[in-house]
């Protein structure tokens, strides 16, 4: 196959792929997810208070700065290990209003017990 035919075929396939991706997003009604970045560092999460709306789709983008921290939300049975240099994504969509604690569950030193935060879910 000569170069002009290869280029034409590549353009056609690219157009079909782009249309398929755009159509799939519309067809599935993919909701817009809000991304909330959280950093973990001895002995705190930043931010340590997060306010969400009930049924709001969010992605928590968790990053450890200095140590392999844990991240757990006991009420929702969510748990992740946060390794330095890696962004860990946790998707959630709270179904009920209330206040929910999150905390580090990998011992990280003398201030470990204080490493926690709160997610407030409003109606």
N, C-alpha and C positions, 0 to 999 in steps of 0.2 A: 504494500500500500504506500502511495507517495505521501509526502509531507502535507500537501493541501488537503487530502482526504482525511489524514490523521487529525489535523487541526479542526476540520469541520466536525468530525465524529466526537472529538473531545469537547467542543463547544456545545454540541447537542446533548451529550450526556451530562455535562455540568448544568445546563439549563433544566433538564429533567430532574436531576438530583435536588437542585435548589428549590424547584417548584414542589417536589414531594415533601421536603422538609417543612416548607412554609405551609403547605396544605395540611400536613399531619398536625401541626400546631393548632391550626384553626379547627380542624375536624375533631380533635380530641378535646378542644376547649381548655387547653393547658393554662392553668391559672398562673398569674404573676406571683412569684414567690419573693418575699422580701428577704434579703441577705443581712444577717446580723453577725458582725465580726466580734469574736471574743478571744482575748489573749489570756493565757495562763502563765503565771510567773510566781515563784516562791513569794509569798504565800497568799496570792490574790488572783481573782479573775477580774478583767477589765473589759467591759463594764460588769459589775456584779449585781445589777438590777436591770431587768428587761421587762418592758411592758408590751403585751400582745393583746390582740382582740380574739375573742372566741371564734373558732373556725378560720383563723388567718393562717395561710400557708407560709411557713418561713423555713429558711435554711440557716442553721447556726454554723458559721465557719470558725472552727476552733483551731487555735495555734498555740503551741507551747513554746516559750522563749528560752527556757533554761534546763528543763528536766522532763522526763516522761511522766506527765501528770495524768490523773484519771479525771473523767467527767461523768457524773451520773446524776440523773433526775429520778430518784427512787419511785415517786408516785406514778411515773409514766414508764417505768422499767426500761429506761434509756441509759446506755453505758458506752463509753468509748475511751480508748487510750490515746493520749495526745503526745506525739513524739516531736521533739524539736525539729524544725525545718519542714514539717509536713502540715498541710491544711487538712483537717478532718471535717467533713460535711455531715451534719445531722439534720435530716428533714423532720419537721413536725407540724402538726395542725391541731392545736388544743381544742378539745370538744366541750370543755366545761370551764366556767369562770372560777377563779380562786387564786391562791398564792401557793407556789410550788418551789421547793428548795432544790438547788443543784450544788454539788460539792465535789472536791477532789477525793478520790478513793485510792490513790497510790501515795503511800507515805513519802513526804518530800522534805521532812525536817521538823524543827521545833515549832513552827507556826502552822503546821499542816491542819490542825483541828479548826483553825479559823478560816481556812480557804473554802469559801462557800459563796453562794449568791441566791437570788430569788427571781423567779419569773412570775409576774403578775399578769393574769389573764382577765380582761374586762369583757363584759357582755357586748 
